[in-house]
Amino acid sequence: MDIKIIVAAHKPYRMPQEKIYLPVHVGAEGKESIGFTPDNTGENISAKNANYCELTGLYWAWKNLDAEYVGLVHYRRHFSDGRLFGDKWERIISGRELENKLSDCSVLLPKPRDYWIETNYSQYAHAHHAADLDTVREILAEKCPRCLAAWDKVMKLTVGHRFNMFVMKKNYFDNYCKWLFAVLFELEKRLDTSGYSQNDSRVFGFVSERLLDVWLITNRVKYKDIPYVFMENQNWLIKGGKFVMRKLGCGK
């Protein structure tokens, strides 16, 4: 299989060595080279990286990369072979393992996250700005009403795919990107982010995580969930504490 997975990065970092992985410098516009493929060549939105995060790399891949399957992962977060222990770099999924998993499906996603005590909507509203999601719903109602039922369903669920990670067959990839960026560019026109914090200004990256499941449900796309691995240690006690504090209304 012709598989190409871009690894979004904004600084030098260790990378998988298999040829299926393509390190991409996201937000490369106006920056010094870090030795990776820059996302500011060809048709691109590299200059929007502060608001679109890894999606500037995704857009670059959509417009400039040709492969049978295209994927997106992050320099600190990769799909894994499922092993829970051992060297993290050796647990990154190989091309051969990906081929096996893609033999009976066209889309691979990271195992979903469950917020348990929060819906997708309330979790986002507590962490960011509810207006972001409310405006997305308005856009879908006007421009893609067939997606509205899926949107409302996803917002009420406690579980969802996160991280903007996936591997898709090219036709699915093209269709998803065409739909996703149409929604996000319209959201950019309507949303006033002038008072947002630096973190909340990454709104289009955050919103896109919530849009993926809407696209999957609306188009009845069959997919397979596979494990992922963080390349750096995660302090789940601190993360969990912040999650609970936001739920209690004690700040973002």
Short mmCIF file of the C-alpha atoms (twelve columns), coordinates in Angstrom:
data_MODEL
# 
_entry.id   MODEL 
# 
loop_
_atom_site.group_PDB 
_atom_site.id 
_atom_site.type_symbol 
_atom_site.label_atom_id 
_atom_site.label_alt_id 
_atom_site.label_comp_id 
_atom_site.label_asym_id 
_atom_site.label_seq_id 
_atom_site.Cartn_x 
_atom_site.Cartn_y 
_atom_site.Cartn_z 
_atom_site.pdbx_PDB_model_num 
ATOM 1   C CA . MET A 1   0.000   0.000  0.000  1 
ATOM 2   C CA . ASP A 2   1.076   3.568  -0.707 1 
ATOM 3   C CA . ILE A 3   0.699   5.097  2.766  1 
ATOM 4   C CA . LYS A 4   1.947   8.516  3.809  1 
ATOM 5   C CA . ILE A 5   1.433   9.761  7.362  1 
ATOM 6   C CA . ILE A 6   2.438   13.319 8.120  1 
ATOM 7   C CA . VAL A 7   3.868   13.943 11.579 1 
ATOM 8   C CA . ALA A 8   2.945   17.481 12.626 1 
ATOM 9   C CA . ALA A 9   5.726   19.257 14.538 1 
ATOM 10  C CA . HIS A 10  6.696   22.832 15.328 1 
ATOM 11  C CA . LYS A 11  10.167  22.115 16.695 1 
ATOM 12  C CA . PRO A 12  12.978  19.583 16.159 1 
ATOM 13  C CA . TYR A 13  12.022  16.221 17.618 1 
ATOM 14  C CA . ARG A 14  12.838  12.556 17.191 1 
ATOM 15  C CA . MET A 15  10.815  10.989 14.379 1 
ATOM 16  C CA . PRO A 16  9.860   7.466  13.272 1 
ATOM 17  C CA . GLN A 17  12.278  6.234  10.620 1 
ATOM 18  C CA . GLU A 18  9.925   4.285  8.358  1 
ATOM 19  C CA . LYS A 19  9.332   5.885  4.959  1 
ATOM 20  C CA . ILE A 20  5.573   6.023  5.524  1 
ATOM 21  C CA . TYR A 21  6.160   8.837  8.044  1 
ATOM 22  C CA . LEU A 22  6.714   12.363 6.745  1 
ATOM 23  C CA . PRO A 23  7.697   14.947 9.390  1 
ATOM 24  C CA . VAL A 24  6.041   18.265 8.541  1 
ATOM 25  C CA . HIS A 25  6.946   21.630 10.054 1 
ATOM 26  C CA . VAL A 26  3.545   23.168 10.803 1 
ATOM 27  C CA . GLY A 27  3.409   26.953 10.954 1 
ATOM 28  C CA . ALA A 28  6.603   27.174 8.932  1 
ATOM 29  C CA . GLU A 29  5.675   30.519 7.371  1 
ATOM 30  C CA . GLY A 30  8.139   33.153 8.568  1 
ATOM 31  C CA . LYS A 31  10.077  30.621 10.669 1 
ATOM 32  C CA . GLU A 32  13.573  29.182 10.335 1 
ATOM 33  C CA . SER A 33  13.821  25.653 8.988  1 
ATOM 34  C CA . ILE A 34  13.804  22.822 11.533 1 
ATOM 35  C CA . GLY A 35  14.808  20.247 8.939  1 
ATOM 36  C CA . PHE A 36  11.308  18.915 8.214  1 
ATOM 37  C CA . THR A 37  9.075   19.411 5.181  1 
ATOM 38  C CA . PRO A 38  7.584   22.912 5.624  1 
ATOM 39  C CA . ASP A 39  3.850   23.467 5.335  1 
ATOM 40  C CA . ASN A 40  4.251   26.813 3.536  1 
ATOM 41  C CA . THR A 41  4.956   25.415 0.057  1 
ATOM 42  C CA . GLY A 42  2.416   25.033 -2.731 1 
ATOM 43  C CA . GLU A 43  -1.166  25.845 -1.767 1 
ATOM 44  C CA . ASN A 44  -1.169  26.325 2.005  1 
ATOM 45  C CA . ILE A 45  -2.547  28.079 5.093  1 
ATOM 46  C CA . SER A 46  0.687   27.951 7.083  1 
ATOM 47  C CA . ALA A 47  0.263   31.531 8.318  1 
ATOM 48  C CA . LYS A 48  -2.921  30.508 10.156 1 
ATOM 49  C CA . ASN A 49  -1.106  28.025 12.400 1 
ATOM 50  C CA . ALA A 50  -1.671  29.953 15.644 1 
ATOM 51  C CA . ASN A 51  -5.403  29.354 15.204 1 
ATOM 52  C CA . TYR A 52  -5.451  26.122 13.201 1 
ATOM 53  C CA . CYS A 53  -2.623  24.184 14.918 1 
ATOM 54  C CA . GLU A 54  -1.797  20.901 13.158 1 
ATOM 55  C CA . LEU A 55  -4.522  21.578 10.604 1 
ATOM 56  C CA . THR A 56  -2.120  23.760 8.601  1 
ATOM 57  C CA . GLY A 57  -0.151  20.564 8.029  1 
ATOM 58  C CA . LEU A 58  -3.345  18.707 7.187  1 
ATOM 59  C CA . TYR A 59  -4.307  21.361 4.635  1 
ATOM 60  C CA . TRP A 60  -0.845  21.199 3.078  1 
ATOM 61  C CA . ALA A 61  -1.119  17.411 2.764  1 
ATOM 62  C CA . TRP A 62  -4.579  17.687 1.218  1 
ATOM 63  C CA . LYS A 63  -3.418  20.141 -1.426 1 
ATOM 64  C CA . ASN A 64  0.109   18.893 -2.104 1 
ATOM 65  C CA . LEU A 65  0.537   15.235 -1.122 1 
ATOM 66  C CA . ASP A 66  -0.339  12.292 -3.335 1 
ATOM 67  C CA . ALA A 67  -0.721  8.828  -1.774 1 
ATOM 68  C CA . GLU A 68  -3.236  5.987  -1.672 1 
ATOM 69  C CA . TYR A 69  -3.706  6.496  2.073  1 
ATOM 70  C CA . VAL A 70  -2.998  9.707  3.967  1 
ATOM 71  C CA . GLY A 71  -2.720  10.097 7.731  1 
ATOM 72  C CA . LEU A 72  -2.044  12.679 10.404 1 
ATOM 73  C CA . VAL A 73  -0.315  12.148 13.750 1 
ATOM 74  C CA . HIS A 74  1.655   14.398 16.114 1 
ATOM 75  C CA . TYR A 75  5.269   14.456 17.131 1 
ATOM 76  C CA . ARG A 76  4.294   13.589 20.706 1 
ATOM 77  C CA . ARG A 77  1.433   11.221 19.872 1 
ATOM 78  C CA . HIS A 78  1.436   8.254  17.499 1 
ATOM 79  C CA . PHE A 79  -0.650  5.232  16.644 1 
ATOM 80  C CA . SER A 80  0.741   2.171  18.386 1 
ATOM 81  C CA . ASP A 81  0.902   -1.581 17.906 1 
ATOM 82  C CA . GLY A 82  -1.166  -2.068 21.070 1 
ATOM 83  C CA . ARG A 83  1.600   -3.045 23.465 1 
ATOM 84  C CA . LEU A 84  1.316   -1.322 26.839 1 
ATOM 85  C CA . PHE A 85  4.915   -1.681 27.924 1 
ATOM 86  C CA . GLY A 86  8.376   -1.425 26.420 1 
ATOM 87  C CA . ASP A 87  10.186  1.285  24.541 1 
ATOM 88  C CA . LYS A 88  7.635   3.804  23.243 1 
ATOM 89  C CA . TRP A 89  9.427   4.337  19.959 1 
ATOM 90  C CA . GLU A 90  9.394   0.622  19.250 1 
ATOM 91  C CA . ARG A 91  5.634   0.569  19.921 1 
ATOM 92  C CA . ILE A 92  4.819   3.019  17.106 1 
ATOM 93  C CA . ILE A 93  2.800   1.172  14.515 1 
ATOM 94  C CA . SER A 94  4.733   -0.036 11.483 1 
ATOM 95  C CA . GLY A 95  3.789   0.170  7.843  1 
ATOM 96  C CA . ARG A 96  3.205   -3.565 7.688  1 
ATOM 97  C CA . GLU A 97  0.878   -3.437 10.706 1 
ATOM 98  C CA . LEU A 98  -1.013  -0.530 9.152  1 
ATOM 99  C CA . GLU A 99  -1.469  -2.474 5.944  1 
ATOM 100 C CA . ASN A 100 -2.967  -5.357 7.899  1 
ATOM 101 C CA . LYS A 101 -5.430  -3.063 9.650  1 
ATOM 102 C CA . LEU A 102 -6.361  -1.281 6.423  1 
ATOM 103 C CA . SER A 103 -7.001  -4.547 4.609  1 
ATOM 104 C CA . ASP A 104 -10.658 -4.584 5.705  1 
ATOM 105 C CA . CYS A 105 -11.434 -0.889 6.303  1 
ATOM 106 C CA . SER A 106 -10.618 2.495  4.787  1 
ATOM 107 C CA . VAL A 107 -10.331 4.661  7.921  1 
ATOM 108 C CA . LEU A 108 -8.291  4.192  11.103 1 
ATOM 109 C CA . LEU A 109 -8.849  6.366  14.167 1 
ATOM 110 C CA . PRO A 110 -7.448  6.596  17.707 1 
ATOM 111 C CA . LYS A 111 -9.477  4.906  20.402 1 
ATOM 112 C CA . PRO A 112 -12.093 7.437  21.535 1 
ATOM 113 C CA . ARG A 113 -11.950 9.412  24.757 1 
ATOM 114 C CA . ASP A 114 -14.804 9.201  27.265 1 
ATOM 115 C CA . TYR A 115 -15.441 12.181 29.542 1 
ATOM 116 C CA . TRP A 116 -17.891 10.183 31.682 1 
ATOM 117 C CA . ILE A 117 -19.320 13.145 33.625 1 
ATOM 118 C CA . GLU A 118 -19.348 15.595 30.711 1 
ATOM 119 C CA . THR A 119 -20.938 15.641 27.283 1 
ATOM 120 C CA . ASN A 120 -18.834 16.696 24.321 1 
ATOM 121 C CA . TYR A 121 -20.634 20.020 24.400 1 
ATOM 122 C CA . SER A 122 -20.324 20.738 28.118 1 
ATOM 123 C CA . GLN A 123 -16.675 19.639 28.230 1 
ATOM 124 C CA . TYR A 124 -15.815 22.068 25.440 1 
ATOM 125 C CA . ALA A 125 -17.889 24.876 26.959 1 
ATOM 126 C CA . HIS A 126 -16.131 24.473 30.312 1 
ATOM 127 C CA . ALA A 127 -12.676 24.349 28.701 1 
ATOM 128 C CA . HIS A 128 -13.120 26.981 25.972 1 
ATOM 129 C CA . HIS A 129 -16.039 29.075 24.638 1 
ATOM 130 C CA . ALA A 130 -19.515 27.656 24.020 1 
ATOM 131 C CA . ALA A 131 -19.987 30.260 21.280 1 
ATOM 132 C CA . ASP A 132 -17.512 28.321 19.128 1 
ATOM 133 C CA . LEU A 133 -19.793 25.294 19.004 1 
ATOM 134 C CA . ASP A 134 -22.995 27.301 18.835 1 
ATOM 135 C CA . THR A 135 -21.679 29.092 15.758 1 
ATOM 136 C CA . VAL A 136 -20.709 25.791 14.145 1 
ATOM 137 C CA . ARG A 137 -24.266 24.576 14.599 1 
ATOM 138 C CA . GLU A 138 -25.584 27.710 12.920 1 
ATOM 139 C CA . ILE A 139 -23.255 27.113 9.978  1 
ATOM 140 C CA . LEU A 140 -24.317 23.488 9.611  1 
ATOM 141 C CA . ALA A 141 -27.996 24.446 9.798  1 
ATOM 142 C CA . GLU A 142 -27.502 26.915 6.965  1 
ATOM 143 C CA . LYS A 143 -24.992 25.171 4.735  1 
ATOM 144 C CA . CYS A 144 -25.114 21.455 5.561  1 
ATOM 145 C CA . PRO A 145 -28.473 20.628 7.173  1 
ATOM 146 C CA . ARG A 146 -28.005 16.925 6.583  1 
ATOM 147 C CA . CYS A 147 -25.182 17.083 9.177  1 
ATOM 148 C CA . LEU A 148 -27.332 18.652 11.867 1 
ATOM 149 C CA . ALA A 149 -28.754 15.452 13.347 1 
ATOM 150 C CA . ALA A 150 -25.249 13.999 13.660 1 
ATOM 151 C CA . TRP A 151 -23.976 17.225 15.253 1 
ATOM 152 C CA . ASP A 152 -26.719 17.224 17.875 1 
ATOM 153 C CA . LYS A 153 -26.088 13.549 18.589 1 
ATOM 154 C CA . VAL A 154 -22.343 14.000 18.975 1 
ATOM 155 C CA . MET A 155 -22.748 17.015 21.271 1 
ATOM 156 C CA . LYS A 156 -24.895 14.931 23.648 1 
ATOM 157 C CA . LEU A 157 -22.469 12.021 23.819 1 
ATOM 158 C CA . THR A 158 -19.743 11.732 26.443 1 
ATOM 159 C CA . VAL A 159 -17.388 9.932  24.062 1 
ATOM 160 C CA . GLY A 160 -15.580 11.114 20.944 1 
ATOM 161 C CA . HIS A 161 -12.470 10.796 18.799 1 
ATOM 162 C CA . ARG A 162 -9.824  13.366 19.644 1 
ATOM 163 C CA . PHE A 163 -6.342  14.560 18.686 1 
ATOM 164 C CA . ASN A 164 -6.995  15.077 14.924 1 
ATOM 165 C CA . MET A 165 -5.366  11.707 14.277 1 
ATOM 166 C CA . PHE A 166 -6.382  9.347  11.504 1 
ATOM 167 C CA . VAL A 167 -5.386  7.358  8.437  1 
ATOM 168 C CA . MET A 168 -7.811  7.504  5.493  1 
ATOM 169 C CA . LYS A 169 -7.999  6.186  1.970  1 
ATOM 170 C CA . LYS A 170 -7.444  9.120  -0.392 1 
ATOM 171 C CA . ASN A 171 -11.057 9.508  -1.530 1 
ATOM 172 C CA . TYR A 172 -12.275 9.652  2.081  1 
ATOM 173 C CA . PHE A 173 -9.429  12.007 2.957  1 
ATOM 174 C CA . ASP A 174 -10.297 14.397 0.129  1 
ATOM 175 C CA . ASN A 175 -14.002 14.407 0.976  1 
ATOM 176 C CA . TYR A 176 -13.347 14.970 4.667  1 
ATOM 177 C CA . CYS A 177 -10.912 17.850 4.120  1 
ATOM 178 C CA . LYS A 178 -13.177 19.550 1.604  1 
ATOM 179 C CA . TRP A 179 -16.056 19.485 4.102  1 
ATOM 180 C CA . LEU A 180 -13.969 20.269 7.190  1 
ATOM 181 C CA . PHE A 181 -12.189 23.328 5.844  1 
ATOM 182 C CA . ALA A 182 -15.385 24.713 4.319  1 
ATOM 183 C CA . VAL A 183 -16.933 24.683 7.791  1 
ATOM 184 C CA . LEU A 184 -13.839 26.051 9.521  1 
ATOM 185 C CA . PHE A 185 -13.264 28.877 7.030  1 
ATOM 186 C CA . GLU A 186 -16.874 29.946 7.475  1 
ATOM 187 C CA . LEU A 187 -16.462 29.748 11.255 1 
ATOM 188 C CA . GLU A 188 -13.366 31.941 10.984 1 
ATOM 189 C CA . LYS A 189 -15.425 34.594 9.198  1 
ATOM 190 C CA . ARG A 190 -18.123 34.653 11.873 1 
ATOM 191 C CA . LEU A 191 -16.211 34.207 15.109 1 
ATOM 192 C CA . ASP A 192 -14.726 37.112 17.063 1 
ATOM 193 C CA . THR A 193 -11.629 35.744 18.783 1 
ATOM 194 C CA . SER A 194 -10.051 39.104 19.634 1 
ATOM 195 C CA . GLY A 195 -10.560 38.541 23.364 1 
ATOM 196 C CA . TYR A 196 -9.485  34.894 23.403 1 
ATOM 197 C CA . SER A 197 -6.486  33.651 25.365 1 
ATOM 198 C CA . GLN A 198 -3.543  32.204 23.437 1 
ATOM 199 C CA . ASN A 199 -4.848  28.712 24.121 1 
ATOM 200 C CA . ASP A 200 -8.460  29.444 23.167 1 
ATOM 201 C CA . SER A 201 -7.224  31.119 19.979 1 
ATOM 202 C CA . ARG A 202 -6.408  27.615 18.748 1 
ATOM 203 C CA . VAL A 203 -10.158 27.310 18.333 1 
ATOM 204 C CA . PHE A 204 -10.217 25.824 14.825 1 
ATOM 205 C CA . GLY A 205 -7.956  22.966 15.857 1 
ATOM 206 C CA . PHE A 206 -10.151 22.264 18.886 1 
ATOM 207 C CA . VAL A 207 -13.414 22.497 16.933 1 
ATOM 208 C CA . SER A 208 -12.153 20.165 14.213 1 
ATOM 209 C CA . GLU A 209 -11.745 17.413 16.792 1 
ATOM 210 C CA . ARG A 210 -15.492 17.613 17.442 1 
ATOM 211 C CA . LEU A 211 -16.361 17.722 13.745 1 
ATOM 212 C CA . LEU A 212 -14.721 14.426 12.787 1 
ATOM 213 C CA . ASP A 213 -17.401 12.241 14.364 1 
ATOM 214 C CA . VAL A 214 -20.113 14.366 12.751 1 
ATOM 215 C CA . TRP A 215 -18.623 13.654 9.316  1 
ATOM 216 C CA . LEU A 216 -18.271 9.952  10.078 1 
ATOM 217 C CA . ILE A 217 -21.874 9.576  11.232 1 
ATOM 218 C CA . THR A 218 -23.383 11.692 8.468  1 
ATOM 219 C CA . ASN A 219 -21.575 9.764  5.749  1 
ATOM 220 C CA . ARG A 220 -21.892 6.367  7.452  1 
ATOM 221 C CA . VAL A 221 -18.170 5.828  7.210  1 
ATOM 222 C CA . LYS A 222 -16.917 2.519  8.557  1 
ATOM 223 C CA . TYR A 223 -13.753 2.833  10.604 1 
ATOM 224 C CA . LYS A 224 -11.539 0.955  13.027 1 
ATOM 225 C CA . ASP A 225 -10.285 2.296  16.375 1 
ATOM 226 C CA . ILE A 226 -6.682  1.474  17.210 1 
ATOM 227 C CA . PRO A 227 -4.422  2.297  20.201 1 
ATOM 228 C CA . TYR A 228 -2.125  5.298  20.409 1 
ATOM 229 C CA . VAL A 229 0.891   6.140  22.513 1 
ATOM 230 C CA . PHE A 230 2.120   9.399  24.060 1 
ATOM 231 C CA . MET A 231 5.828   9.887  23.522 1 
ATOM 232 C CA . GLU A 232 6.171   11.945 26.713 1 
ATOM 233 C CA . ASN A 233 4.912   11.126 30.199 1 
ATOM 234 C CA . GLN A 234 1.415   12.340 31.018 1 
ATOM 235 C CA . ASN A 235 0.532   13.570 34.503 1 
ATOM 236 C CA . TRP A 236 -3.000  12.214 34.655 1 
ATOM 237 C CA . LEU A 237 -3.470  13.412 38.240 1 
ATOM 238 C CA . ILE A 238 -2.969  17.034 37.194 1 
ATOM 239 C CA . LYS A 239 -5.019  16.591 34.019 1 
ATOM 240 C CA . GLY A 240 -7.839  14.956 35.961 1 
ATOM 241 C CA . GLY A 241 -7.778  17.680 38.599 1 
ATOM 242 C CA . LYS A 242 -8.055  20.428 35.976 1 
ATOM 243 C CA . PHE A 243 -10.914 18.565 34.311 1 
ATOM 244 C CA . VAL A 244 -12.873 18.367 37.571 1 
ATOM 245 C CA . MET A 245 -12.137 22.008 38.441 1 
ATOM 246 C CA . ARG A 246 -13.501 23.146 35.079 1 
ATOM 247 C CA . LYS A 247 -16.587 21.025 35.675 1 
ATOM 248 C CA . LEU A 248 -17.099 22.803 38.994 1 
ATOM 249 C CA . GLY A 249 -16.717 26.185 37.306 1 
ATOM 250 C CA . CYS A 250 -13.360 27.018 38.861 1 
ATOM 251 C CA . GLY A 251 -11.642 28.305 35.748 1 
ATOM 252 C CA . LYS A 252 -10.347 26.922 32.480 1 
# 
